[in-house]
Amino acid sequence: MHFVKAKGILSPQNGMNLYRGCSHGCIYCDSRSKCYHMDHAFEDIEVKENAVELLACALTRKRKKCMIGTGAMTDPYIPLEMEMGNVRKVLELIYEKGFGFTVITKSSRILRDLDLLQKINEKTKCVVQMTLTTYDEALCRKLEPHVSTTHERFQTLKTLRDAGIPTVVWLSPILPFINDTQDNISGILDMCMEAEVRGVICFGMGLTLREGNREYFYSQLDRLFPGLKEKYIRLYGNRYMIESPRGESLMRLFHQICGQNGIMHDNDQIFQYLHEFEEKGQAEQLSIWDWMGEYHI
């Protein structure tokens, strides 16, 4: 762990990363790619020590309320967060300032902040996005060794459901010859149905590999799935998009199951939902005044 003073905190799309680097150890992580210019070891977490102050200034300057997001680059609920508490600090700030919130995570540690997530969702909108890659617990431990298992994430999704917080699942990545099976896709979607998730984001049955994350991924294939690296190299070379040979049939299955069970599965529609800010208290107040106006009170 090391500290830096950041110059800014919010992207043009109102996303932020409180940390850079990760200790979850997922074998496929795109954030290891050299194009992100991370000038330190990936497991040496960079902490933006002035993140809360920067966010306070950024939110104060905004003319319109919006959704604030985190987790696209680094899962904010890494073990270090339980020591630092930076996510909780920004949640308190977002609630105080009346903004909405959405987060991408793989960790049940998010339940530490369930009270704040509920308060934000009661006032505006809070959406938790959870990544699921395999319903097989043993395989999950191989692919994502230092983070909550699929079962733990599933239980978290159900807890969020019971708390009235909407959820979205990322079905990604699907690794050719590892988790690209009908049983896996059906198993994950069964969990999504039981947890009553709002939508499932899926960009296809495959993954992306580029300089930095490709080398790490291949080293993990050598360790966990001997001989599979050579098959990848033979079939895909140095391609960026690595698509499963079963991709078309699995995507048909994905859309079919989601469509039959009322799960949003159009990526554009889901992202529109994630970015739409809602001010629930104001809407309720307006509806009351409209009702009173009808009776000339």
N, C-alpha and C positions, 0 to 999 in steps of 0.2 A: 504494500500500500504506500502511496505517496500523494502529496497534496499539490494542487496548482491553483492559481488565481485565474479564473476564466474571464474573458472579455465580454462575453455574452452568454445567454442561456437558452433563448427561444429561437427556433428556426422560423423561416417565413410561414411554415405550415403549423406553427405553434406547438411543435414538439421539442422535447428537451431530453438530455442525458445527464443525470447527476453523477454518474460514474462512467469511466471508460476502461474496458477490460472486464473479464468475468472469471469466476472460479467454478462454474458449473461443469465444465469439461465436456460439453456436447461435442461429439466427434465431427459434426458437419458444419460448425458455426461459421457463417459468412463474415462475421465481424472480425475474423482473423485476417481477412484479405488485406493485402498491402495497399490497396487503393484508398484505404481509410487513414493511412499515414499515422498509425499508432507507433510512436517512437519509444515504446517501452515493452517489456515482456507482457504478454496478454494477461497472465495471472497476477501481475503486479498492478493492482487496481488503482487507477487514477481517480482521486476524489476532488471534485470542484468545491473548494472550501467556501467560496462566496456565492454558491448557487442560490441559496434562499434570498440573500440580499438582492442579487440580480433579478430574480423572479419577481420580488416585491416591486422593484422599479419598473420592470416590464409590464406588469399587470396594471400598475397605476397609470401608465402612459396610454394604455389601450382605450380607444374611444368606444368600442363595442365589446360586449362579453362574448366569449367563445369557449370551445373545448380546448383544454390543455392536455397534451399527451406525453407519455414517456414509455420507454422500453423497447423502442425500435432497434436501437444499436446495442444496448446493454440492459439485461434484465435488472430492474432496480431492486428486486428482492433477493440479491445475493446475500450470503451470510454476513458480510460486512455491514449491511444495512441495519442489522439487529443491534450492532454496536454504535453506528453513527446516527441513525434515526433521521436521515435527511429526507426520506420519502414522507415520513409522518409530518415533518416540519412544513414541507411544501403543500401537503394535503390540508393542513390547518390554514395555510395562507390562501389556498385556492377556495376553500370554504368561506373564509372571512371576506374575500373580495367578490364572491358570488359567481365564480367561473365554473364551467363543467370540467370533467376529468375522465380520461380513459388511459388505460395502462395495458401493456403486453407483458405477461409473465409466465413462468412455468412453476412457480413456487407457491406452496400453501402458506408461506410466511405472510402473504398478503392479508390473511385473516387477522393478523395483529391489528390492522387498521380498519377492521370492519365497521367500527363505530363511525369513523370519519367518512368512509365510503357511503354509508347510509345517509349521513347528514348532507353530504353533497348531493346525493341522488334525490333526497326529499326536496332540496332547494332548487336544483337545476337538473343535471343529468350526470350519472356516473356509469361507465361501461367498463367491465373487466374483460380483457381478451386473454385467453389461455391457449397455449400451444399444446397440441396432442399429436404424437407421431406414431405410437404403437399401443395397442391394448394389452400386449404381452409384457408382463412385469419384468421377466428375466431379460428380455431384449431391451426394455427401457433402461435397465441398469447398465447395459453395455453402451447404448447410444448416448445416454444422458446421465453419467454416473454420479454426479454430485448435486442433484436437484430432486425435487419431489417426484415420486413415481407417478405413473399414469393414474393409478388408483387413488393416490393422495390428491392429485389434481381434480379427479372426478368428484371426490368427496367435497373438495373446495367449491367446485361449480355448483353442487347441490346446496351447500351452505349459503352461497351468494344468492341462489334462486330463492331460498327460503327467506332471505333478508330483503327480497324485492329488488335486487340489483341485477340489471340485464347483463348478459354475457355473450361473448362471441368467441368461437374457437377457430384457431388457425390449424388446418390439417396440412402440416408441412414440417420438414420435408419428407417426401416418400423416396426412400433409397432403393434403387434398382437391385433386385435379387436379395433384399434384406426384409423390407416391410411393405413391399408392393404386392400385396395379396388381397383377394376379395374378403377373406376372413378378417384381415386387419382393418380394411376400410369399413366394413359392416360393423365390426366390433366398436370402433371409435364412434361411428354414427349412432349406434345403440346408446352409448353413453350420452351423447349430445341430446338425444331424444328424451332420455330419462331426466337429465339435468335441465331440460327445457331451455336450451340455449337459443338466443335470438337468431343467430346466423352462423354459418361456417365458411370461412375464407379458404379457397383452394386455388392456387395458380397452375395446377397441373400435377401430374404424378411424376415427380423427379426432384432434382436439387440443382443448385448452381455451384460451380467450382471455378475459382480463379486463383491467381498467384497468392500464396499465403495460406488460404484455407485448403487448397487442393493438397499441398504437401502434408499438412497436418492430418487431413482426412485419410490420405493414403497410408500414412504411418499407423493410424489406428486400424485401418483395414488389415494391414499386415499382422497386427497384434491380436485382433479379435476374430477376423474372418480370413485365415490364411488362404492365399491363392486368388482372392477376389480382386485385389488391386490389379493384377495382370489382366483380368477379364475386363475391368473398367478401361484400362489403357488401350486394350485391343479394340473395344467397341466404340469408345468415345474420344480417344486421343486427348487433346487439350481443349475440348469444347467447354464453353461456359454453361450452356444448358445441358443437363444430363437427364434424359427422359427415359422412363421405364418402358420396356417393350410392351408392357401390358397397359400402358397409359390410356389409350382410347377406351378400352373396355372398363377400366376402373373409373374413368371420368363419367362414363355413362351410368355406372352403378351409383356413383356419388350424387349426380344430379337427380337420378330416379328416386333414391331413398329420401333425399332432402325434399324434393317436390311432393312426394306422397305424404310427408309428415309435417308439412308446413314450416320447414326450416329455410330461412333466407339463404340463398346460395349463389346469388349474383354478386360478384365482388364489387362492382361499381355501386350497386344499391347498398351494400353493407358499409362501404366507405363513406357514402353520403350520410348514412345514419350516424356513423361514428363522428362525423364532423359537424352535424347539426346541433346547435346550441338550443337548449330548452330552458326557459325560466318558469318553473312550475308554479311557484308562489304567485307570480304576477299574473299568470294565465288564470289561476283560480280566482284571484281578486277581481280581475276584469269580468269574469263570468258572473260573479255575484252582483257587481254593479250593473251589468247588463240586465240581469234578472230584475233587480230593483227598479231599473228605469222603465221596464215594461209596465210596472204597476204605479208609476209616477210617484214613488215614495220620496 
